[in-house]
Amino acid sequence: MSLVQLRRSRDEAARDLHAFLPMTREEMDARGWDELDVLIVNGDAYVDHPAFGGALIGRFLQGRGLRVGMIAQPRWDDTADLLRLGRPRLFVGITAGNLDSMLNKLTAQKKMRSEDQYSPDGAVDCRPNRASMVYSNLARQAFPGLPVVLGGIEASLRRIAHYDYWSDQVRRSVLLDSKADLLVFGMGERPIWEIAARLKAGEPITALRDVRGTAHLRNPGDWEALEKSRYVRDGKTLWLPSYEEVRDDKAAFLEMSRAFQHETNPGNGRPLLQPHGERAVYLNPPARPLETADMDALYDLPFVRRAHFSYGERKIPAFETVKHSIVTMRGCFGGCSFCSITEHEGRIIQSRSAESVLREVRALRRMDDFRGVISDVGGPTANMYQMRCRSEAIESACRRLSCVHPGVCENLQTDHGPLIDLLKRVRKEDGIKRVFIASGVRYDLAERSPAFIKELARHHTGGQLSVAPEHVVDAVLDKMKKPGVASYERFAEQFACASQEAGKEQHLVPYYISGHPGSTLVDMIELALYLKARGMRPRQVQDFIPTPMSMATAMYHTGLDPFTRAPVYTAKDLREKKLQKALLLYWDPAQHHLARLALRKAGRVDLIGHRPHCLVPPEAPVRAGAGREQPREGDVPKARRGPGATSERPRRRAPSPPARSRS
C-alpha cells in the first residue's frame, strides 16, 4: 500500500515564520535577527497586501535591505506592545492607518460607527482617537532618543493648521502634538528611503531638514530671518498665516487654504512655513512622483496577500473587499473640492506597466481562494490610467488645481487606448473568468472614448456600475468642482446603448452627497425631484464630512469660497444635515417624517401627498385609542438594515494607499 502525501493546510502555510514582516520575536528569531533597523507602528491590522500603506512601506524598505518589523494596533495605555520587538536601530515609523482615525471612528452625525473595516472582525476598539499623536508619544516613551517619523494619510492631511470637524475647532499641525522628529506627507516611498539611507549613513535626524515630502519643526531663532517668497520661481519660502491667525480669523484661514493648494505641484511647489507660537512648521516641496519602473518594482515586492497568521480565522473587512483587486495607478487630477486625494497623492498620475499588472494577475491566481474573478482593476480613478499632460515642461509649470474643471484642459491627454489594451490583456490571462472595474470612473473623460464605454459595458460591468454625479444643481456642482449633469446624462446614454448592444441589462448606481457646502434644502429638493422623475432610488448617499485640508472643508468652516471669497451656504446643524439626506431617500418610509419636515421648512408642502409629482405621502392619521404608530416629525429613525439601508462609511470603497475615490 502506498501513502499519498497530503497538502499542508492553509493554516500551516499561513504560519510560515519567514512570510510576513515580523510581528513577533519568534519571527525575528527565525530570521536570525537580534534587532530591527526600522519598526513600523500601524493603526490598521497587518495585512500583507499592497493596498495597505503600512505593509507597502514596510516591504519597500525591506526590499532595500533593511530589517523591518511591524506592530499593528498596539495597546495605547502602556508601552509593552511597542517593546515586543526591541529597540530598532534607525527609527520608528508611525501611521494611523489607511484612514484618518477620526473619520474611521465617527459618522457625519458624530456618532460611533458600528464597524472598523481595518480591524479584525470589524472591531471598533482597536485604535485610539487621533492615533498618529497617541502612537508617536507612546514611541517617545518606549524608545527615548530614537527618531520618530510620522506618516500616513492622517498625518499628511494634518500637516499644517487645519479645521477638525469632530472637535469643531482649528487645530495646530499634528507635528507639534505628536512630538515627531519628521512628518512624511504624500506617498512616502521616496522620502522614507532617503531618511533611512541617511540615518544608516550616520547623519543625525536633526540634519534631515531638506528631504522633499517632509515637514519638521523649527525652534525660536531658527526661522524668523527666512526671506519670504514674492513670486513662484524665486526659490524662497512661502509664509502661511500663523496658526494663531487662522484659528482666530476665518479670512486668514481662507488665505492659508488657497495658498496651500497652489503649492502641491512638485514641479513648482515652494517650501512652506507656518508659525505656531514661538516655533514654526517648515514644509519642504512635495516629493517627486514615482516613474513607471519605480511603480513596477514597488508592486513586484513579495507580498503574501493575506492577513498575518496571528489573526487566525478572524477577517479584516477591508481586505475582503480588495484582496482580489489590482491597483494600476495612483494620483488624481480631478481636484474635487470634497476629496483630499490630491493633497495626499498629488495630481500627477503614476501608472504601472501592463507587464507589472499581468505579473500581479498571475500572483492572484496562486491564491487559494481565487476563483478567476478580479474584483477591480483601477485606482483612485480607474480610467485615468497613463493619462497626463502632453508636455512635462507644461506640467511642471502648471498652477491649475484641476485638469478637468471647469473644462478638460487642452493639454491633457485623455486617450483610453492604454487602459483598453491593458484590460484586454488581463482578460486573456489563463484562469481569468471575469475582470470588473469597481473603482471610480470619471464619466466626463469616459464620454470622450466610446470604445472604452463599449469595453466597460461588454466585459467589465457585473450588472451595475457605480458612478458619482454627486448632484444635479449647477451651482452646487461648481462648488464641488464636478462636471454639469449633462455630462453624466451623456455618459449614461452611451453606457445604456453599449449595454444593449452587448445584449446585457445593466444599470448605473449613482452616488450623491447631501449637505455639501453650497447645497440648500431647495437644491436637495430639486435633486430629489430629478431622481423621482427618472425612477431612481439611490442607496449610496454620503452625508458630507469635512475632512482636513480639503477645499470643501474650508468652505464649511469659513462660509466663503476660498477662490472667489463669495459667501457659500453651508448646512452645519446636524439636524439640517439629516433633513438634506432624508430628501435623497424620499422613497424610504423610514425617512418620510424627516423628508416631510424638510419640505415644510422649504415651503414645499405641495410635494407632500399622493399625487404623481409628490415626493412623500402625508402622515398617516393616528386612530383614536391606538398607540402612536407613526414617529413625530422631530424623531430620528433608527438605523435600518437590509435593502433600504444606507452606509455612512467613508466614501472610499477600497483601502489602497491611493484611497479609491468616487469620481
C-alpha positions as CSV (number, residue, x, y, z in Angstrom):
1,M,0.0,0.0,0.0
2,S,1.4,3.4,-1.0
3,L,0.8,6.5,1.1
4,V,-0.3,9.8,-0.5
5,Q,1.3,12.9,0.9
6,L,-1.4,15.4,1.8
7,R,-1.0,19.0,1.0
8,R,-0.3,21.2,4.1
9,S,-3.4,23.0,5.3
10,R,-3.9,26.7,4.6
11,D,-3.4,27.4,8.3
12,E,0.0,25.7,8.3
13,A,1.1,27.6,5.2
14,A,-0.1,30.9,6.6
15,R,2.1,30.4,9.7
16,D,5.3,30.5,7.8
17,L,7.6,32.5,10.1
18,H,9.5,33.9,7.1
19,A,6.5,35.0,5.1
20,F,5.5,38.3,6.8
21,L,7.3,41.3,8.2
22,P,7.9,40.0,11.7
23,M,5.2,40.9,14.3
24,T,6.7,38.6,17.0
25,R,10.0,37.7,18.5
26,E,9.5,34.2,17.2
27,E,9.5,35.5,13.6
28,M,12.6,37.6,14.3
29,D,14.4,34.6,15.7
30,A,13.5,32.5,12.7
31,R,15.4,35.0,10.6
32,G,18.3,35.2,13.0
33,W,17.7,38.9,13.7
34,D,18.7,40.3,17.1
35,E,17.4,43.8,16.3
36,L,15.4,45.7,13.7
37,D,16.5,48.6,11.6
38,V,13.0,50.1,11.4
39,L,9.9,49.4,13.4
40,I,6.5,50.4,11.9
41,V,3.6,51.1,14.3
42,N,0.4,50.7,12.4
43,G,-3.2,51.7,13.3
44,D,-4.6,49.1,11.0
45,A,-4.4,45.3,11.3
46,Y,-1.4,43.9,9.5
47,V,-2.5,42.7,6.1
48,D,0.5,42.0,3.8
49,H,-1.1,43.4,0.7
50,P,-0.1,46.4,-1.5
51,A,-3.5,48.1,-0.8
52,F,-2.4,48.7,2.8
53,G,0.0,51.6,3.3
54,G,1.9,50.2,6.3
55,A,2.7,47.0,4.5
56,L,3.6,48.8,1.3
57,I,6.2,51.0,3.1
58,G,7.5,48.1,5.2
59,R,8.0,45.9,2.1
60,F,9.6,48.8,0.3
61,L,12.2,49.3,3.0
62,Q,12.7,45.5,3.4
63,G,13.4,45.3,-0.4
64,R,16.2,47.7,0.1
65,G,17.9,45.5,2.6
66,L,16.6,46.9,5.9
67,R,15.3,44.7,8.7
68,V,11.7,45.9,9.2
69,G,9.2,44.8,11.9
70,M,5.5,45.6,12.3
71,I,3.5,46.3,15.5
72,A,-0.2,46.6,14.4
73,Q,-2.8,48.2,16.6
74,P,-0.8,48.2,19.9
75,R,-2.4,49.0,23.2
76,W,-2.1,52.7,23.9
77,D,-2.2,52.7,27.7
78,D,1.3,51.3,28.1
79,T,4.5,50.6,26.0
80,A,4.5,46.8,26.3
81,D,3.4,46.1,22.8
82,L,5.9,48.5,21.3
83,L,8.7,46.9,23.2
84,R,7.9,43.4,22.0
85,L,10.4,43.5,19.1
86,G,13.0,45.5,20.9
87,R,14.5,48.9,20.1
88,P,15.1,49.4,16.4
89,R,18.4,50.8,15.2
90,L,17.3,53.6,12.9
91,F,13.8,54.9,13.6
92,V,10.2,54.2,14.5
93,G,7.7,54.9,11.7
94,I,4.2,55.8,12.8
95,T,1.0,55.6,10.7
96,A,-2.6,55.8,11.9
97,G,-3.6,53.5,9.0
98,N,-5.4,53.9,5.7
99,L,-7.9,56.4,7.0
100,D,-7.9,59.3,9.4
101,S,-8.6,57.7,12.7
102,M,-11.5,60.1,13.5
103,L,-13.1,59.5,10.1
104,N,-12.7,55.8,10.7
105,K,-14.5,56.0,14.1
106,L,-17.2,58.6,13.8
107,T,-20.0,59.3,11.3
108,A,-21.1,62.7,9.8
109,Q,-23.5,62.8,12.7
110,K,-20.5,62.4,15.1
111,K,-21.8,59.0,16.3
112,M,-19.7,55.9,16.7
113,R,-19.5,53.7,13.6
114,S,-20.6,50.1,14.1
115,E,-17.6,48.6,12.4
116,D,-13.9,49.4,11.8
117,Q,-13.2,47.8,8.4
118,Y,-9.4,47.8,9.1
119,S,-9.6,45.8,12.3
120,P,-10.1,42.0,12.9
121,D,-13.8,41.1,12.5
122,G,-14.6,44.8,12.3
123,A,-13.9,45.5,16.0
124,V,-14.2,49.2,16.9
125,D,-12.0,49.3,19.9
126,C,-8.6,48.5,18.3
127,R,-7.2,52.0,17.9
128,P,-7.3,55.3,19.8
129,N,-8.7,58.6,18.6
130,R,-6.0,60.7,16.8
131,A,-3.9,57.7,16.6
132,S,-0.9,59.5,15.0
133,M,-0.4,61.6,18.1
134,V,-1.0,58.8,20.6
135,Y,1.3,56.3,18.9
136,S,4.1,58.9,18.4
137,N,4.0,59.9,22.1
138,L,4.0,56.2,23.0
139,A,7.1,55.6,20.9
140,R,8.8,58.5,22.6
141,Q,8.1,56.8,26.0
142,A,9.2,53.4,24.7
143,F,12.4,54.4,22.9
144,P,13.9,57.6,24.4
145,G,16.2,59.4,22.0
146,L,15.1,57.3,19.0
147,P,14.0,59.3,15.9
148,V,10.2,59.1,15.3
149,V,9.0,59.6,11.8
150,L,5.3,60.2,11.3
151,G,3.5,59.3,8.0
152,G,0.2,58.1,6.5
153,I,-2.9,59.9,5.4
154,E,-3.9,61.2,8.8
155,A,-0.6,62.9,9.3
156,S,-0.4,64.0,5.7
157,L,-3.7,65.8,5.8
158,R,-3.0,67.4,9.2
159,R,0.5,68.7,8.4
160,I,-0.5,72.4,8.7
161,A,-3.1,74.1,10.9
162,H,-6.5,72.5,9.9
163,Y,-10.1,72.5,10.7
164,D,-11.2,69.4,12.7
165,Y,-14.8,68.6,12.2
166,W,-15.1,66.3,15.2
167,S,-13.9,68.9,17.7
168,D,-15.3,71.8,15.7
169,Q,-12.1,73.8,16.0
170,V,-8.9,74.7,14.2
171,R,-6.1,72.5,15.4
172,R,-2.4,73.1,15.0
173,S,-0.2,70.9,12.9
174,V,0.0,67.3,14.1
175,L,3.7,67.7,14.3
176,L,3.5,69.7,17.5
177,D,1.1,67.4,19.3
178,S,2.8,64.2,18.2
179,K,6.3,65.4,19.0
180,A,7.6,63.5,16.0
181,D,11.0,64.4,14.5
182,L,9.8,64.4,10.9
183,L,6.5,64.2,9.2
184,V,6.3,62.5,5.8
185,F,3.4,63.8,3.7
186,G,2.1,62.4,0.5
187,M,3.0,59.0,-0.9
188,G,6.1,58.2,1.2
189,E,8.4,55.9,-0.7
190,R,11.0,58.5,-1.9
191,P,11.2,60.5,1.4
192,I,11.2,57.4,3.7
193,W,14.1,55.8,1.8
194,E,16.1,59.0,1.9
195,I,15.5,59.3,5.6
196,A,16.5,55.6,6.2
197,A,19.6,55.8,4.0
198,R,20.9,59.0,5.6
199,L,20.3,57.8,9.1
200,K,22.0,54.5,8.2
201,A,25.0,56.5,6.9
202,G,25.3,58.2,10.3
203,E,23.6,61.5,9.9
204,P,21.6,62.7,12.9
205,I,17.8,63.2,12.5
206,T,18.3,66.9,13.1
207,A,20.3,67.2,9.8
208,L,17.5,65.8,7.7
209,R,15.8,69.1,7.0
210,D,15.9,69.2,3.2
211,V,14.1,65.9,2.3
212,R,11.4,66.6,-0.2
213,G,8.0,65.5,1.0
214,T,8.8,66.0,4.7
215,A,8.0,68.6,7.4
216,H,9.8,69.5,10.6
217,L,9.6,71.9,13.5
218,R,11.9,74.9,13.9
219,N,12.7,76.5,17.2
220,P,12.9,80.2,18.1
221,G,15.7,81.9,16.3
222,D,15.8,79.3,13.5
223,W,13.1,80.6,11.2
224,E,12.3,84.3,11.8
225,A,15.0,85.5,9.4
226,L,13.9,83.3,6.5
227,E,13.2,85.6,3.5
228,K,9.6,85.5,2.3
229,S,8.9,84.4,-1.3
230,R,7.5,87.1,-3.6
231,Y,6.9,85.0,-6.7
232,V,6.8,81.3,-7.6
233,R,10.3,80.9,-9.1
234,D,12.3,82.9,-6.6
235,G,13.3,79.8,-4.6
236,K,12.3,81.4,-1.3
237,T,9.9,80.2,1.4
238,L,6.2,81.0,1.2
239,W,5.0,82.1,4.6
240,L,1.5,80.9,5.5
241,P,-0.6,82.8,8.1
242,S,0.2,81.6,11.6
243,Y,-1.7,79.1,13.5
244,E,-3.0,81.8,15.8
245,E,-4.2,83.9,12.9
246,V,-6.1,81.1,11.2
247,R,-7.5,79.9,14.5
248,D,-9.0,83.3,15.3
249,D,-9.7,84.8,11.8
250,K,-11.6,82.9,9.1
251,A,-10.2,85.3,6.4
252,A,-6.7,84.2,7.4
253,F,-7.8,80.5,7.3
254,L,-9.2,81.1,3.8
255,E,-5.9,82.7,2.7
256,M,-3.9,79.8,4.1
257,S,-6.1,77.2,2.3
258,R,-5.9,78.9,-1.0
259,A,-2.1,79.4,-0.8
260,F,-1.5,75.9,0.2
261,Q,-3.5,74.4,-2.7
262,H,-1.2,76.1,-5.2
263,E,1.9,74.6,-3.8
264,T,1.1,70.9,-4.3
265,N,2.8,70.5,-7.7
266,P,6.3,69.0,-7.2
267,G,7.4,70.9,-10.3
268,N,6.8,74.4,-8.8
269,G,5.7,74.0,-5.2
270,R,7.6,76.2,-2.9
271,P,8.8,75.5,0.7
272,L,6.1,76.5,3.2
273,L,6.5,77.9,6.7
274,Q,3.7,78.3,9.2
275,P,4.4,79.9,12.6
276,H,2.9,78.2,15.7
277,G,3.7,80.5,18.6
278,E,7.4,80.7,19.1
279,R,8.0,77.8,16.8
280,A,7.2,77.1,13.2
281,V,6.4,74.2,10.9
282,Y,8.6,74.1,7.8
283,L,7.4,72.0,4.9
284,N,9.7,71.1,2.0
285,P,8.3,70.9,-1.5
286,P,6.4,67.7,-2.4
287,A,8.3,64.6,-3.3
288,R,8.8,63.7,-6.9
289,P,6.2,61.2,-8.3
290,L,7.3,57.7,-9.0
291,E,8.2,56.7,-12.5
292,T,6.7,53.6,-14.1
293,A,9.7,51.5,-13.3
294,D,9.6,52.5,-9.7
295,M,5.9,51.7,-9.5
296,D,6.5,48.3,-11.1
297,A,9.3,47.5,-8.6
298,L,7.0,48.5,-5.7
299,Y,4.2,46.2,-6.7
300,D,6.6,43.4,-7.6
301,L,7.6,43.1,-3.9
302,P,6.9,39.7,-2.3
303,F,3.5,40.4,-0.7
304,V,1.8,37.4,0.9
305,R,-1.6,38.9,0.1
306,R,-3.3,37.8,3.3
307,A,-3.7,38.9,6.9
308,H,-0.9,38.0,9.4
309,F,-1.4,34.5,10.8
310,S,-1.8,35.8,14.3
311,Y,-5.4,36.8,13.4
312,G,-6.4,33.2,12.9
313,E,-9.8,32.9,11.4
314,R,-10.8,36.5,12.0
315,K,-11.5,38.5,8.9
316,I,-10.3,42.0,8.1
317,P,-13.4,43.5,6.3
318,A,-11.4,46.0,4.1
319,F,-9.1,43.2,3.0
320,E,-12.1,41.0,2.0
321,T,-13.1,43.9,-0.3
322,V,-9.8,44.3,-2.1
323,K,-7.9,41.0,-1.9
324,H,-8.7,40.1,-5.5
325,S,-8.3,43.6,-6.9
326,I,-5.4,45.2,-8.6
327,V,-4.1,48.9,-8.3
328,T,-2.9,50.1,-11.7
329,M,-2.2,53.8,-10.8
330,R,-2.2,56.5,-8.2
331,G,-2.9,60.2,-8.1
332,C,-5.9,62.2,-9.4
333,F,-6.1,65.4,-11.4
334,G,-9.8,65.8,-10.8
335,G,-9.4,68.2,-8.0
336,C,-12.9,67.6,-6.5
337,S,-13.3,70.1,-3.6
338,F,-14.6,67.5,-1.1
339,C,-11.8,65.0,-1.8
340,S,-8.3,65.0,-0.3
341,I,-6.7,62.6,-2.7
342,T,-4.8,65.4,-4.5
343,E,-3.4,66.8,-1.2
344,H,-2.1,63.3,-0.4
345,E,-1.3,61.5,-3.7
346,G,-0.9,64.5,-5.9
347,R,-2.3,65.4,-9.3
348,I,0.3,63.6,-11.5
349,I,-0.9,60.2,-12.5
350,Q,1.7,57.5,-11.7
351,S,0.9,54.3,-13.6
352,R,2.3,50.7,-13.7
353,S,3.2,49.0,-16.9
354,A,0.9,46.4,-18.3
355,E,3.6,43.7,-17.7
356,S,3.7,44.6,-14.0
357,V,-0.1,44.3,-13.8
358,L,0.0,40.9,-15.5
359,R,2.6,39.7,-13.1
360,E,0.2,40.6,-10.3
361,V,-2.7,38.8,-12.1
362,R,-0.5,35.6,-12.0
363,A,0.2,36.2,-8.3
364,L,-3.6,36.4,-7.7
365,R,-4.0,33.0,-9.5
366,R,-1.8,31.4,-6.9
367,M,-4.1,32.5,-4.0
368,D,-6.0,29.5,-2.5
369,D,-9.4,31.2,-2.6
370,F,-9.1,32.9,-6.1
371,R,-11.7,31.6,-8.5
372,G,-10.9,33.6,-11.6
373,V,-12.7,36.8,-10.8
374,I,-10.8,40.0,-10.4
375,S,-13.0,42.4,-8.4
376,D,-11.4,45.6,-9.5
377,V,-8.7,46.9,-11.9
378,G,-8.2,50.6,-11.1
379,G,-7.1,53.1,-8.6
380,P,-8.4,56.4,-7.2
381,T,-10.0,56.8,-10.6
382,A,-10.0,53.8,-12.8
383,N,-9.9,55.5,-16.2
384,M,-7.0,57.9,-15.6
385,Y,-4.5,55.1,-16.3
386,Q,-1.5,56.5,-18.1
387,M,-3.1,59.9,-18.6
388,R,-1.0,63.0,-18.1
389,C,-0.1,66.4,-19.6
390,R,1.2,66.4,-23.2
391,S,4.3,68.2,-22.0
392,E,6.5,67.7,-18.9
393,A,7.5,71.3,-19.2
394,I,3.9,72.5,-19.1
395,E,3.1,70.1,-16.3
396,S,5.9,71.2,-14.1
397,A,5.0,74.9,-14.5
398,C,1.2,74.4,-14.2
399,R,-0.6,76.0,-11.2
400,R,-4.1,74.8,-12.2
401,L,-5.9,73.0,-9.4
402,S,-7.9,70.6,-11.7
403,C,-7.2,69.4,-15.2
404,V,-10.9,68.8,-15.8
405,H,-12.7,71.7,-14.2
406,P,-14.3,73.9,-15.3
407,G,-13.5,72.1,-18.5
408,V,-11.0,69.5,-19.7
409,C,-7.6,71.1,-20.2
410,E,-6.5,71.2,-23.8
411,N,-3.1,69.9,-22.7
412,L,-4.5,66.8,-21.0
413,Q,-4.1,63.6,-22.9
414,T,-7.3,61.6,-22.5
415,D,-6.5,58.6,-24.6
416,H,-8.2,55.5,-23.1
417,G,-6.2,53.2,-25.5
418,P,-3.6,52.1,-23.0
419,L,-6.3,51.1,-20.5
420,I,-8.4,49.3,-23.1
421,D,-5.3,47.4,-24.2
422,L,-4.4,46.5,-20.5
423,L,-7.9,45.2,-19.8
424,K,-7.8,43.0,-22.9
425,R,-4.5,41.5,-21.9
426,V,-5.8,40.9,-18.3
427,R,-8.9,39.1,-19.7
428,K,-6.8,36.8,-21.9
429,E,-4.7,35.5,-19.0
430,D,-5.1,31.9,-18.2
431,G,-7.5,31.2,-15.4
432,I,-9.2,34.6,-15.6
433,K,-13.0,34.4,-15.9
434,R,-14.2,37.9,-15.2
435,V,-12.5,41.3,-14.7
436,F,-14.5,44.1,-13.1
437,I,-14.0,47.8,-12.7
438,A,-15.3,48.8,-9.3
439,S,-13.3,51.9,-8.5
440,G,-14.4,55.3,-9.7
441,V,-15.0,56.0,-13.4
442,R,-14.6,59.7,-14.4
443,Y,-17.5,60.0,-16.8
444,D,-16.5,63.3,-18.3
445,L,-13.4,61.6,-19.5
446,A,-15.1,58.3,-20.4
447,E,-17.7,60.0,-22.7
448,R,-14.7,61.1,-24.9
449,S,-14.0,57.4,-25.6
450,P,-16.9,55.4,-27.0
451,A,-14.5,52.5,-27.4
452,F,-13.8,52.4,-23.6
453,I,-17.5,52.6,-22.8
454,K,-18.2,49.6,-25.1
455,E,-15.4,47.7,-23.4
456,L,-16.7,48.7,-20.0
457,A,-20.3,47.6,-20.8
458,R,-19.4,44.4,-22.5
459,H,-16.7,43.0,-20.3
460,H,-16.2,44.9,-17.0
461,T,-19.6,45.6,-15.5
462,G,-21.4,43.0,-13.5
463,G,-24.9,44.3,-13.9
464,Q,-24.3,47.5,-12.1
465,L,-21.7,50.2,-12.5
466,S,-21.0,52.8,-9.7
467,V,-20.6,56.4,-10.8
468,A,-20.6,59.6,-8.8
469,P,-22.6,62.5,-10.3
470,E,-22.9,63.8,-6.7
471,H,-25.7,66.4,-7.5
472,V,-27.6,67.9,-10.4
473,V,-27.8,71.6,-9.5
474,D,-25.1,73.5,-11.4
475,A,-24.3,75.9,-8.6
476,V,-23.6,73.1,-6.2
477,L,-21.6,71.1,-8.7
478,D,-19.5,74.1,-9.3
479,K,-18.6,74.2,-5.6
480,M,-17.8,70.5,-5.8
481,K,-15.7,71.1,-8.9
482,K,-17.7,68.4,-10.7
483,P,-18.9,68.4,-14.3
484,G,-22.5,69.5,-15.0
485,V,-25.3,66.9,-15.0
486,A,-25.4,67.0,-18.8
487,S,-22.1,65.2,-18.9
488,Y,-23.4,62.4,-16.6
489,E,-26.5,62.1,-18.8
490,R,-24.5,61.8,-22.0
491,F,-22.4,59.0,-20.4
492,A,-25.5,57.3,-19.1
493,E,-27.0,57.3,-22.5
494,Q,-23.8,55.9,-24.1
495,F,-23.5,53.2,-21.4
496,A,-27.1,52.2,-21.9
497,C,-26.6,51.9,-25.7
498,A,-23.4,49.9,-25.2
499,S,-25.1,47.6,-22.7
500,Q,-28.0,47.0,-25.1
501,E,-25.5,46.3,-27.9
502,A,-23.8,43.8,-25.7
503,G,-27.1,42.1,-25.0
504,K,-26.9,42.9,-21.3
505,E,-29.4,44.5,-18.9
506,Q,-27.1,46.8,-16.8
507,H,-27.7,49.8,-14.7
508,L,-25.7,52.7,-13.3
509,V,-25.6,53.1,-9.5
510,P,-25.2,56.8,-8.9
511,Y,-23.6,58.2,-5.7
512,Y,-24.8,61.5,-4.3
513,I,-23.7,63.8,-1.5
514,S,-26.0,65.6,0.9
515,G,-25.1,68.6,3.0
516,H,-22.2,69.7,0.8
517,P,-21.3,73.5,1.0
518,G,-23.4,75.4,-1.4
519,S,-26.3,72.9,-1.1
520,T,-29.6,74.2,0.4
521,L,-32.8,72.3,1.2
522,V,-34.2,73.8,-2.1
523,D,-31.3,72.3,-4.0
524,M,-31.8,68.9,-2.4
525,I,-35.5,69.0,-3.3
526,E,-34.5,69.7,-6.9
527,L,-32.2,66.7,-6.8
528,A,-34.9,64.5,-5.2
529,L,-37.4,65.6,-7.9
530,Y,-34.8,64.8,-10.6
531,L,-34.3,61.3,-9.1
532,K,-38.0,60.6,-8.8
533,A,-38.7,61.7,-12.4
534,R,-36.3,59.1,-13.6
535,G,-37.4,56.3,-11.2
536,M,-34.0,56.4,-9.3
537,R,-33.8,55.3,-5.7
538,P,-30.3,55.9,-4.5
539,R,-29.0,53.7,-1.8
540,Q,-25.5,55.2,-1.8
541,V,-25.9,58.5,-0.1
542,Q,-23.0,60.2,1.6
543,D,-23.7,62.8,4.2
544,F,-20.8,65.3,3.7
545,I,-18.0,65.1,6.2
546,P,-15.4,67.9,6.3
547,T,-12.1,66.1,6.2
548,P,-8.9,68.0,7.0
549,M,-7.4,70.2,4.3
550,S,-10.0,69.8,1.5
551,M,-11.4,72.9,-0.2
552,A,-14.9,72.0,0.8
553,T,-13.8,71.9,4.4
554,A,-12.5,75.4,4.1
555,M,-16.0,76.4,2.7
556,Y,-17.7,74.6,5.5
557,H,-15.6,76.3,8.2
558,T,-15.5,79.8,6.8
559,G,-18.8,80.1,4.9
560,L,-16.8,81.5,2.0
561,D,-15.4,80.2,-1.3
562,P,-11.6,80.1,-1.0
563,F,-11.1,81.4,-4.5
564,T,-13.8,83.9,-5.1
565,R,-14.5,84.9,-1.4
566,A,-18.2,84.8,-2.2
567,P,-20.5,83.6,0.6
568,V,-21.3,79.9,0.5
569,Y,-24.3,78.5,2.3
570,T,-23.4,75.5,4.5
571,A,-25.6,73.2,6.5
572,K,-23.8,73.0,9.8
573,D,-26.6,72.0,12.1
574,L,-26.7,68.2,12.4
575,R,-30.5,68.3,12.2
576,E,-30.4,70.0,8.8
577,K,-27.8,67.6,7.6
578,K,-30.3,64.8,8.4
579,L,-33.1,66.7,6.6
580,Q,-31.0,67.0,3.4
581,K,-30.1,63.3,3.5
582,A,-33.7,62.3,4.1
583,L,-34.8,64.1,0.9
584,L,-32.4,61.9,-1.2
585,L,-34.0,58.9,0.5
586,Y,-37.5,60.1,-0.3
587,W,-38.5,56.5,-1.3
588,D,-37.7,55.1,2.1
589,P,-40.7,55.0,4.5
590,A,-38.3,55.3,7.5
591,Q,-37.2,58.7,6.2
592,H,-40.7,60.1,5.3
593,H,-41.2,62.0,8.5
594,L,-37.9,63.8,8.2
595,A,-38.5,64.5,4.5
596,R,-41.9,66.0,5.3
597,L,-40.3,68.2,7.8
598,A,-37.7,69.3,5.2
599,L,-40.4,70.1,2.7
600,R,-42.4,72.1,5.1
601,K,-39.3,74.0,6.2
602,A,-38.6,74.8,2.5
603,G,-42.2,75.9,1.8
604,R,-42.8,72.9,-0.5
605,V,-45.9,71.3,1.2
606,D,-47.2,70.8,-2.4
607,L,-44.8,67.9,-2.6
608,I,-46.4,66.1,0.3
609,G,-49.3,63.9,-0.8
610,H,-50.3,61.0,-3.1
611,R,-50.3,62.9,-6.4
612,P,-47.7,61.7,-9.0
613,H,-45.5,64.7,-8.6
614,C,-45.3,64.4,-4.8
615,L,-42.1,63.1,-3.1
616,V,-43.6,61.7,0.1
617,P,-47.1,60.7,1.3
618,P,-48.8,62.6,4.1
619,E,-48.5,61.4,7.7
620,A,-51.0,58.7,8.4
621,P,-53.7,59.6,10.9
622,V,-53.5,58.1,14.3
623,R,-56.6,56.1,15.2
624,A,-58.3,57.1,18.4
625,G,-57.2,55.0,21.4
626,A,-54.3,53.5,19.4
627,G,-50.7,53.8,20.4
628,R,-48.6,56.2,18.3
629,E,-47.7,54.2,15.2
630,Q,-46.0,57.0,13.3
631,P,-43.0,58.9,14.5
632,R,-43.3,62.5,15.3
633,E,-41.8,65.0,12.8
634,G,-38.9,65.6,15.1
635,D,-38.0,62.0,15.6
636,V,-34.8,60.4,14.2
637,P,-35.3,57.0,12.6
638,K,-33.2,54.1,13.9
639,A,-30.6,52.6,11.5
640,R,-32.2,50.2,9.0
641,R,-30.7,47.0,7.8
642,G,-31.4,45.2,4.6
643,P,-32.2,46.6,1.1
644,G,-33.2,50.1,2.3
645,A,-30.1,50.6,4.4
646,T,-27.6,53.3,3.5
647,S,-24.0,53.5,4.6
648,E,-22.2,56.3,6.3
649,R,-18.8,54.6,5.9
650,P,-16.1,56.8,4.4
651,R,-16.6,57.2,0.7
652,R,-13.7,55.2,-0.5
653,R,-14.7,51.6,-1.3
654,A,-11.2,50.2,-1.2
655,P,-8.4,50.8,1.2
656,S,-5.5,51.3,-1.1
657,P,-2.8,53.8,-0.1
658,P,-4.2,55.5,-3.1
659,A,-7.6,55.5,-1.4
660,R,-10.2,55.0,-4.0
661,S,-12.4,57.9,-4.9
662,R,-15.9,58.3,-6.3
663,S,-15.1,60.2,-9.5
